[in-house]
Amino acid sequence: MTLRILFPIGIAIILSLVFDLPAQAYEIMDSDNTTFCVVAKNPELYEGKVVVMKVQAKEAGVEYGIILVSAECPGRGIFVEAGSKFLENKDFMTFMRKMYPRFPDDDEYTDEVAEARVKGKIVRLENHDLLMTYLQLQEIEVE
């Protein structure tokens, strides 16, 4: 079961609570050569692969929505899906509370930008005739 929050114009969510799937082997990209902007500008090259990268994240203005962004490539974003197991992860909670101070009890948000090193699988999903890019979060480390 996946909870997805949608903007009316088809820009989708951002944080999904999903049931964890069995571990699978994925190609891991060299984090020294992988940046958010490279992945965001070329998602088709990374689709189905696991990437490790430093990210910045902002709230999306909807219930617990987050989007990965960078000042180095404005107008680009990667949405995040995070399994329910992350509700018990200290770094994830710190990350979320930077944007949503009372997470998970209240979805009031701030303008704060959260930073972290993340590992996750890049997937592309169609939503309202738009092809959206997501990071299915596997690991997070707040820096």
Accessible surface in RSA format (square Angstrom, percent):
REM  Atomic radii and reference values for relative SASA: ProtOr
REM  Chains: A
REM  Algorithm: Lee & Richards
REM  Probe-radius: 1.40
REM  Slices: 20
REM RES _ NUM      All-atoms   Total-Side   Main-Chain    Non-polar    All polar
REM                ABS   REL    ABS   REL    ABS   REL    ABS   REL    ABS   REL
RES MET A   1   173.18  89.7 125.38  83.0  47.80 113.8 109.37  93.0  63.81  84.5
RES THR A   2    59.05  42.0  31.78  32.2  27.27  65.0  10.81  14.5  48.23  72.9
RES LEU A   3    87.37  48.7  84.90  60.7   2.47   6.2  87.13  61.2   0.24   0.7
RES ARG A   4    87.18  36.6  64.60  32.9  22.59  53.8  23.81  32.5  63.37  38.4
RES ILE A   5    36.99  21.0  32.89  24.5   4.10   9.9  36.42  26.2   0.57   1.6
RES LEU A   6    80.24  44.7  55.12  39.4  25.12  63.1  55.16  38.7  25.08  67.5
RES PHE A   7    52.79  26.4  51.35  31.8   1.44   3.7  52.15  31.6   0.64   1.8
RES PRO A   8   132.57  96.6  96.87  88.3  35.70 129.8 110.81  91.5  21.76 135.2
RES ILE A   9   128.38  73.1 108.15  80.6  20.23  48.8 116.39  83.8  11.99  32.6
RES GLY A  10     0.00   0.0   0.00   N/A   0.00   0.0   0.00   0.0   0.00   0.0
RES ILE A  11    68.07  38.7  68.07  50.7   0.00   0.0  68.07  49.0   0.00   0.0
RES ALA A  12     0.00   0.0   0.00   0.0   0.00   0.0   0.00   0.0   0.00   0.0
RES ILE A  13     0.07   0.0   0.00   0.0   0.07   0.2   0.07   0.1   0.00   0.0
RES ILE A  14     0.83   0.5   0.83   0.6   0.00   0.0   0.83   0.6   0.00   0.0
RES LEU A  15    10.05   5.6   5.36   3.8   4.68  11.8   5.36   3.8   4.68  12.6
RES SER A  16     0.04   0.0   0.00   0.0   0.04   0.1   0.04   0.1   0.00   0.0
RES LEU A  17    68.79  38.3  62.38  44.6   6.41  16.1  63.08  44.3   5.70  15.4
RES VAL A  18    33.85  22.3  31.66  28.7   2.20   5.3  33.83  29.4   0.03   0.1
RES PHE A  19   133.71  66.9 127.82  79.2   5.89  15.3 128.63  78.0   5.08  14.5
RES ASP A  20    77.77  54.5  44.45  44.2  33.33  78.8  40.22  94.6  37.56  37.5
RES LEU A  21   141.30  78.7 117.36  84.0  23.93  60.2 118.64  83.3  22.66  61.0
RES PRO A  22   108.70  79.2  90.41  82.4  18.29  66.5 103.22  85.2   5.47  34.0
RES ALA A  23   107.40  98.8  68.16 105.2  39.25  89.3  78.48 110.5  28.93  76.6
RES GLN A  24   110.44  61.8  84.78  62.0  25.66  61.1  32.12  68.4  78.32  59.4
RES ALA A  25   108.39  99.7  69.36 107.0  39.03  88.8  79.28 111.6  29.11  77.1
RES TYR A  26    64.08  29.9  37.52  21.3  26.56  69.1  29.43  22.1  34.65  42.7
RES GLU A  27   104.78  60.2  87.98  66.6  16.80  40.0  44.04  85.2  60.74  49.6
RES ILE A  28    96.31  54.8  71.67  53.4  24.64  59.4  71.67  51.6  24.64  66.9
RES MET A  29    43.86  22.7  40.43  26.8   3.44   8.2  42.23  35.9   1.64   2.2
RES ASP A  30    80.49  56.4  65.00  64.7  15.49  36.6  36.52  85.9  43.98  43.9
RES SER A  31    35.67  30.1  20.54  27.4  15.13  34.9   2.79   5.9  32.89  46.1
RES ASP A  32   128.36  89.9  96.26  95.8  32.10  75.9  28.56  67.2  99.79  99.5
RES ASN A  33   111.19  76.7  90.64  87.6  20.55  49.5  30.71  73.9  80.48  77.8
RES THR A  34     7.09   5.0   2.49   2.5   4.60  11.0   0.00   0.0   7.09  10.7
RES THR A  35    69.29  49.3  66.66  67.6   2.63   6.3  65.60  88.1   3.69   5.6
RES PHE A  36     9.02   4.5   7.03   4.4   1.99   5.2   7.03   4.3   1.99   5.7
RES CYS A  37    16.26  12.3  15.76  17.6   0.50   1.2  13.82  35.0   2.44   2.6
RES VAL A  38    58.26  38.3  55.99  50.7   2.27   5.5  58.21  50.6   0.05   0.1
RES VAL A  39     0.00   0.0   0.00   0.0   0.00   0.0   0.00   0.0   0.00   0.0
RES ALA A  40     9.57   8.8   0.48   0.7   9.09  20.7   1.82   2.6   7.75  20.5
RES LYS A  41   102.46  50.0  85.43  52.4  17.02  40.5  39.23  35.3  63.23  67.4
RES ASN A  42    46.82  32.3  46.82  45.2   0.00   0.0   0.24   0.6  46.58  45.0
RES PRO A  43    17.35  12.6  17.35  15.8   0.00   0.0  17.35  14.3   0.00   0.0
RES GLU A  44    97.23  55.8  77.89  58.9  19.34  46.0  43.64  84.4  53.59  43.8
RES LEU A  45   111.70  62.2 100.89  72.2  10.82  27.2 104.60  73.5   7.10  19.1
RES TYR A  46    20.20   9.4  20.20  11.5   0.00   0.0   2.54   1.9  17.66  21.8
RES GLU A  47    82.45  47.3  66.14  50.0  16.31  38.8  19.63  38.0  62.82  51.3
RES GLY A  48    32.17  39.7   0.00   N/A  32.17  39.7  20.77  57.0  11.40  25.5
RES LYS A  49    55.46  27.1  55.46  34.0   0.00   0.0  19.54  17.6  35.91  38.3
RES VAL A  50     2.21   1.5   2.21   2.0   0.00   0.0   2.21   1.9   0.00   0.0
RES VAL A  51     0.00   0.0   0.00   0.0   0.00   0.0   0.00   0.0   0.00   0.0
RES VAL A  52    26.33  17.3  26.33  23.8   0.00   0.0  26.33  22.9   0.00   0.0
RES MET A  53     1.87   1.0   0.11   0.1   1.75   4.2   1.87   1.6   0.00   0.0
RES LYS A  54   130.99  63.9 116.94  71.8  14.05  33.4  63.08  56.8  67.91  72.3
RES VAL A  55     7.28   4.8   0.00   0.0   7.28  17.5   4.34   3.8   2.94   8.0
RES GLN A  56    63.09  35.3  62.22  45.5   0.88   2.1  13.98  29.8  49.12  37.3
RES ALA A  57     0.00   0.0   0.00   0.0   0.00   0.0   0.00   0.0   0.00   0.0
RES LYS A  58    88.53  43.2  88.53  54.3   0.00   0.0  30.75  27.7  57.78  61.5
RES GLU A  59    27.77  15.9  21.29  16.1   6.47  15.4   1.10   2.1  26.67  21.8
RES ALA A  60    20.72  19.1   3.60   5.5  17.13  39.0  12.50  17.6   8.23  21.8
RES GLY A  61    36.31  44.8   0.00   N/A  36.31  44.8  11.12  30.5  25.19  56.4
RES VAL A  62    32.66  21.5  23.32  21.1   9.34  22.5  32.37  28.1   0.28   0.8
RES GLU A  63    89.10  51.2  82.27  62.2   6.84  16.3  14.06  27.2  75.04  61.3
RES TYR A  64    32.72  15.3  32.72  18.6   0.00   0.0  27.56  20.7   5.16   6.4
RES GLY A  65     0.00   0.0   0.00   N/A   0.00   0.0   0.00   0.0   0.00   0.0
RES ILE A  66     0.21   0.1   0.21   0.2   0.00   0.0   0.21   0.2   0.00   0.0
RES ILE A  67    34.19  19.5  34.19  25.5   0.00   0.0  34.19  24.6   0.00   0.0
RES LEU A  68     1.19   0.7   1.19   0.9   0.00   0.0   1.19   0.8   0.00   0.0
RES VAL A  69    32.29  21.2  31.56  28.6   0.73   1.8  31.56  27.4   0.73   2.0
RES SER A  70    22.04  18.6  16.35  21.8   5.69  13.1   7.37  15.7  14.67  20.6
RES ALA A  71    96.05  88.3  65.56 101.2  30.49  69.4  75.77 106.7  20.28  53.7
RES GLU A  72   150.29  86.3 119.39  90.3  30.90  73.6  47.85  92.6 102.44  83.6
RES CYS A  73     4.59   3.5   0.66   0.7   3.92   9.2   4.41  11.2   0.18   0.2
RES PRO A  74   111.18  81.0  87.13  79.4  24.05  87.4  93.31  77.0  17.87 111.0
RES GLY A  75    88.75 109.4   0.00   N/A  88.75 109.4  45.02 123.5  43.73  97.9
RES ARG A  76   108.45  45.5  99.30  50.6   9.15  21.8  15.07  20.6  93.37  56.6
RES GLY A  77    27.37  33.7   0.00   N/A  27.37  33.7   3.39   9.3  23.97  53.7
RES ILE A  78     0.53   0.3   0.53   0.4   0.00   0.0   0.53   0.4   0.00   0.0
RES PHE A  79    10.26   5.1  10.26   6.4   0.00   0.0  10.26   6.2   0.00   0.0
RES VAL A  80     3.75   2.5   3.75   3.4   0.00   0.0   3.75   3.3   0.00   0.0
RES GLU A  81     5.22   3.0   3.94   3.0   1.29   3.1   0.63   1.2   4.60   3.8
RES ALA A  82     0.53   0.5   0.32   0.5   0.22   0.5   0.53   0.8   0.00   0.0
RES GLY A  83     6.85   8.5   0.00   N/A   6.85   8.5   3.49   9.6   3.37   7.5
RES SER A  84    49.47  41.8  44.41  59.3   5.05  11.6  25.66  54.6  23.81  33.4
RES LYS A  85   112.58  54.9  95.06  58.3  17.52  41.7  63.04  56.7  49.53  52.8
RES PHE A  86     5.22   2.6   5.04   3.1   0.18   0.5   5.22   3.2   0.00   0.0
RES LEU A  87    65.63  36.6  52.61  37.6  13.01  32.7  52.61  37.0  13.01  35.0
RES GLU A  88   161.66  92.8 124.35  94.1  37.31  88.8  47.55  92.0 114.11  93.2
RES ASN A  89    48.80  33.7  41.79  40.4   7.01  16.9  11.81  28.4  36.99  35.8
RES LYS A  90   173.38  84.6 160.75  98.6  12.63  30.1 110.36  99.3  63.01  67.1
RES ASP A  91    45.99  32.2  44.77  44.6   1.22   2.9   3.60   8.5  42.39  42.3
RES PHE A  92     1.07   0.5   1.07   0.7   0.00   0.0   1.07   0.6   0.00   0.0
RES MET A  93    24.15  12.5  24.15  16.0   0.00   0.0  24.15  20.5   0.00   0.0
RES THR A  94    68.52  48.7  60.53  61.4   7.99  19.0  49.26  66.2  19.26  29.1
RES PHE A  95     5.95   3.0   4.06   2.5   1.89   4.9   5.95   3.6   0.00   0.0
RES MET A  96     0.00   0.0   0.00   0.0   0.00   0.0   0.00   0.0   0.00   0.0
RES ARG A  97   108.52  45.6  99.85  50.9   8.67  20.6  32.18  44.0  76.34  46.3
RES LYS A  98    98.15  47.9  86.69  53.2  11.46  27.3  42.37  38.1  55.78  59.4
RES MET A  99     0.00   0.0   0.00   0.0   0.00   0.0   0.00   0.0   0.00   0.0
RES TYR A 100     0.04   0.0   0.04   0.0   0.00   0.0   0.04   0.0   0.00   0.0
RES PRO A 101    65.77  47.9  48.83  44.5  16.94  61.6  50.39  41.6  15.38  95.6
RES ARG A 102   127.51  53.5 119.79  61.1   7.73  18.4  63.99  87.5  63.52  38.5
RES PHE A 103     6.41   3.2   4.85   3.0   1.56   4.1   4.85   2.9   1.56   4.5
RES PRO A 104    62.64  45.7  46.87  42.7  15.77  57.3  46.87  38.7  15.77  98.0
RES ASP A 105   133.07  93.2  96.69  96.2  36.38  86.0  31.72  74.7 101.35 101.1
RES ASP A 106    48.06  33.7  42.51  42.3   5.55  13.1  15.73  37.0  32.33  32.2
RES ASP A 107    63.61  44.6  56.95  56.7   6.66  15.8   6.19  14.6  57.42  57.3
RES GLU A 108   104.84  60.2  96.32  72.9   8.52  20.3  40.22  77.8  64.62  52.8
RES TYR A 109    99.52  46.5  80.87  46.0  18.65  48.5  42.33  31.8  57.19  70.5
RES THR A 110    43.74  31.1  36.62  37.1   7.11  17.0  43.74  58.7   0.00   0.0
RES ASP A 111   129.24  90.5 107.56 107.1  21.68  51.3  40.52  95.4  88.72  88.5
RES GLU A 112    88.71  50.9  84.28  63.8   4.44  10.6  19.27  37.3  69.45  56.7
RES VAL A 113    57.74  38.0  45.90  41.6  11.83  28.5  45.90  39.9  11.83  32.1
RES ALA A 114     2.55   2.3   1.67   2.6   0.88   2.0   2.55   3.6   0.00   0.0
RES GLU A 115    92.08  52.9  84.86  64.2   7.23  17.2  21.07  40.8  71.01  58.0
RES ALA A 116     1.03   1.0   0.00   0.0   1.03   2.4   0.00   0.0   1.03   2.7
RES ARG A 117    68.89  28.9  66.66  34.0   2.23   5.3  21.48  29.4  47.41  28.7
RES VAL A 118     4.12   2.7   2.60   2.4   1.52   3.7   4.12   3.6   0.00   0.0
RES LYS A 119    47.93  23.4  47.58  29.2   0.34   0.8  12.67  11.4  35.26  37.6
RES GLY A 120     0.00   0.0   0.00   N/A   0.00   0.0   0.00   0.0   0.00   0.0
RES LYS A 121    42.58  20.8  42.58  26.1   0.00   0.0   6.42   5.8  36.16  38.5
RES ILE A 122     0.00   0.0   0.00   0.0   0.00   0.0   0.00   0.0   0.00   0.0
RES VAL A 123    19.08  12.6  18.57  16.8   0.51   1.2  19.08  16.6   0.00   0.0
RES ARG A 124    55.15  23.2  40.71  20.8  14.44  34.4   0.94   1.3  54.21  32.9
RES LEU A 125    63.92  35.6  61.51  44.0   2.41   6.1  63.92  44.9   0.00   0.0
RES GLU A 126   126.18  72.4  95.18  72.0  31.00  73.8  30.21  58.4  95.97  78.4
RES ASN A 127    19.16  13.2  14.37  13.9   4.79  11.5  11.30  27.2   7.87   7.6
RES HIS A 128   113.26  61.9  80.14  55.7  33.12  84.7  65.37  67.4  47.89  55.7
RES ASP A 129   128.61  90.1 101.10 100.6  27.51  65.1  29.57  69.6  99.04  98.8
RES LEU A 130    79.52  44.3  78.03  55.8   1.50   3.8  79.52  55.8   0.00   0.0
RES LEU A 131   100.77  56.1  70.58  50.5  30.19  75.9  70.58  49.6  30.19  81.2
RES MET A 132    17.23   8.9  14.75   9.8   2.48   5.9  11.95  10.2   5.28   7.0
RES THR A 133    16.43  11.7  12.56  12.7   3.87   9.2   4.62   6.2  11.81  17.8
RES TYR A 134     1.80   0.8   1.80   1.0   0.00   0.0   0.00   0.0   1.80   2.2
RES LEU A 135     0.26   0.1   0.26   0.2   0.00   0.0   0.26   0.2   0.00   0.0
RES GLN A 136    56.56  31.6  56.27  41.1   0.30   0.7  17.77  37.8  38.79  29.4
RES LEU A 137    14.90   8.3   3.01   2.2  11.89  29.9   3.01   2.1  11.89  32.0
RES GLN A 138    55.46  31.0  47.34  34.6   8.12  19.3  25.75  54.8  29.72  22.5
RES GLU A 139    95.87  55.0  93.07  70.4   2.80   6.7  33.45  64.7  62.41  51.0
RES ILE A 140    13.82   7.9   0.30   0.2  13.52  32.6   1.66   1.2  12.16  33.0
RES GLU A 141    97.23  55.8  97.15  73.5   0.08   0.2  26.55  51.4  70.68  57.7
RES VAL A 142    43.79  28.8  25.28  22.9  18.51  44.6  25.28  22.0  18.51  50.2
RES GLU A 143   112.07  64.3  49.51  37.5  62.56 149.0  60.92 117.8  51.15  41.8
END  Absolute sums over single chains surface
CHAIN  1 A     7960.8       6404.8       1556.0       4250.3       3710.5
END  Absolute sums over all chains
TOTAL          7960.8       6404.8       1556.0       4250.3       3710.5
